[in-house]
Amino acid sequence: MSNSKRTPCASSRVDPIYIALTALIIIASGNALATQKCVSANGTVTYSDQLCPAESKSKSIGDDDTVPGAQVKYYEVEGKDFPALPGGSHGSTTWSVSYRYTARTESSACVIDSVTTKLEGTMTIPNWAGAGSAPSGAQARWSRYISALRTHEMGHMQIGRKFEIAVKNSLMKMRAASCGELEGESRRRFDALLEDYRRIERDYDTQTRHGATQGAYLQ
């Protein structure tokens, strides 16, 4: 038996002894933008979907090599001396984990033979395009803040990575009297782990005060 599931949506049946599930964790939402990281001669960092100035160092932005499967996206904020940021959280992280397994019958039991997992996620943080022409003190404040905010959001992505690993480890070599029972038990394990990692997400934000203890605050 096989099911496809995206939490918290309902499941739909597909085919025998093959299962695919996806857990979706949304910490917040945001707008997508930007593909270039520009570092000026004085160290100011900005992001843009345009080419960096000739005197700046540039790096293409997309996949984040800290956590495979992570994307970093940016939304623009305006301001001459300092950006006008929206109310509430300035950063967001969305990640999803999916897995598929194959199973075989063995000694009147159904046994998971292999598990494949996949993590996909997006961090969204602000980009102040006018930072390069702002006063040096404002540039320093902004660079410090964005670095700390990115660190906090990456922490959320790393929790998703740990959840992915936990799912794979929990399901490997799992067995039941029938493949139907195996399907049900695998779902229960998946859901239990998901609840655990939802709690870990909440605890992470509580302990870091949504990044404030990591430096994600504006002085």
LINZIHU-V677987 format. One record per residue. RES is the residue in one small letter. PHI is phi in degrees with one decimal (NA if undefined). BURIAL is I if it has 9 or more other ideal C-beta (glycine too) atoms within 8 Angstrom, else O. Layout:
RES | PHI | BURIAL
RES | PHI | BURIAL
//
This chain:
m | NA | I
s | -137.4 | I
n | -134.9 | I
s | -121.1 | I
k | -146.6 | I
r | -124.8 | O
t | -66.3 | I
p | -98.8 | O
c | -73.0 | O
a | -76.2 | O
s | -98.8 | O
s | -136.5 | O
r | -85.2 | O
v | -128.8 | O
d | -149.6 | O
p | -67.8 | O
i | 30.0 | I
y | -149.0 | I
i | -139.2 | I
a | -137.9 | I
l | -131.9 | I
t | -133.8 | I
a | -107.9 | I
l | -114.9 | I
i | -110.6 | I
i | -115.0 | O
i | -82.1 | O
a | -167.7 | I
s | -128.6 | O
g | -160.7 | I
n | -95.4 | O
a | -101.7 | O
l | -171.8 | I
a | 74.5 | I
t | -137.5 | O
q | -123.2 | I
k | -102.6 | I
c | -114.5 | I
v | -117.9 | I
s | -75.7 | I
a | -60.6 | O
n | -91.8 | O
g | 93.9 | O
t | -68.3 | I
v | -106.6 | I
t | -134.2 | I
y | -128.0 | I
s | -156.7 | I
d | -90.3 | O
q | -106.2 | O
l | -63.3 | O
c | -69.4 | I
p | -56.0 | O
a | -58.2 | O
e | -83.1 | O
s | -99.9 | I
k | -83.9 | O
s | -129.3 | I
k | -149.4 | O
s | -67.7 | O
i | -113.1 | I
g | 176.3 | O
d | -64.9 | O
d | -100.8 | I
d | -74.7 | O
t | -70.8 | O
v | -131.4 | I
p | -55.3 | O
g | 95.0 | O
a | -91.1 | I
q | -115.4 | I
v | -116.4 | I
k | -126.3 | I
y | -130.8 | I
y | -120.6 | I
e | -80.6 | I
v | -124.6 | I
e | -108.7 | O
g | 156.4 | I
k | -82.5 | O
d | -93.1 | O
f | -164.8 | I
p | -70.3 | I
a | -89.4 | O
l | -89.8 | O
p | -68.4 | O
g | -70.2 | O
g | 79.7 | O
s | -71.3 | O
h | -95.9 | O
g | -122.7 | I
s | -148.7 | I
t | -137.8 | I
t | -126.9 | I
w | -137.6 | I
s | -137.1 | I
v | -122.8 | I
s | -125.2 | I
y | -145.3 | I
r | -134.9 | I
y | -135.7 | I
t | -111.3 | I
a | -136.0 | I
r | -137.9 | O
t | -87.9 | O
e | -153.0 | O
s | 50.9 | O
s | 62.4 | O
a | -134.2 | I
c | -107.8 | I
v | -123.8 | I
i | -69.8 | I
d | -98.5 | O
s | -152.9 | O
v | -132.0 | I
t | -118.4 | O
t | -120.3 | I
k | -147.7 | I
l | -108.5 | I
e | -130.6 | I
g | -159.6 | I
t | -136.7 | I
m | -103.1 | I
t | -121.6 | I
i | -137.2 | I
p | -76.4 | I
n | -127.5 | I
w | -96.0 | I
a | -65.3 | I
g | -89.3 | I
a | -60.1 | I
g | -63.0 | I
s | -103.5 | O
a | -83.7 | I
p | -56.3 | O
s | -59.5 | O
g | -63.8 | O
a | -67.6 | I
q | -61.0 | I
a | -65.2 | O
r | -60.3 | I
w | -66.9 | I
s | -59.8 | I
r | -63.8 | I
y | -64.9 | I
i | -64.8 | I
s | -61.8 | I
a | -69.4 | I
l | -63.9 | I
r | -63.1 | I
t | -59.0 | I
h | -63.7 | I
e | -65.4 | I
m | -64.1 | I
g | -59.7 | I
h | -62.5 | I
m | -64.3 | I
q | -68.1 | I
i | -64.7 | I
g | -60.6 | I
r | -63.8 | I
k | -66.0 | I
f | -63.4 | I
e | -57.3 | I
i | -64.8 | I
a | -63.4 | I
v | -61.3 | I
k | -62.8 | I
n | -63.5 | O
s | -70.1 | I
l | -87.9 | I
m | -57.7 | O
k | 66.0 | O
m | -64.3 | I
r | -142.7 | I
a | -153.1 | I
a | -65.0 | O
s | -142.6 | O
c | -70.2 | I
g | -65.8 | O
e | -65.7 | I
l | -62.9 | I
e | -58.8 | I
g | -63.4 | I
e | -68.7 | I
s | -64.3 | I
r | -65.1 | I
r | -64.1 | O
r | -63.7 | I
f | -58.8 | I
d | -64.2 | I
a | -65.0 | O
l | -63.7 | I
l | -60.7 | I
e | -61.9 | O
d | -59.3 | I
y | -78.7 | I
r | -63.3 | I
r | -65.1 | O
i | -60.8 | I
e | -59.2 | I
r | -63.5 | O
d | -63.2 | O
y | -59.9 | I
d | -67.2 | I
t | -65.6 | O
q | -68.4 | O
t | -95.6 | I
r | 51.5 | O
h | 54.9 | O
g | 100.1 | I
a | -62.2 | I
t | -71.7 | O
q | -96.1 | I
g | 98.3 | I
a | -84.4 | I
y | -149.4 | O
l | -100.6 | O
q | -88.6 | O
//
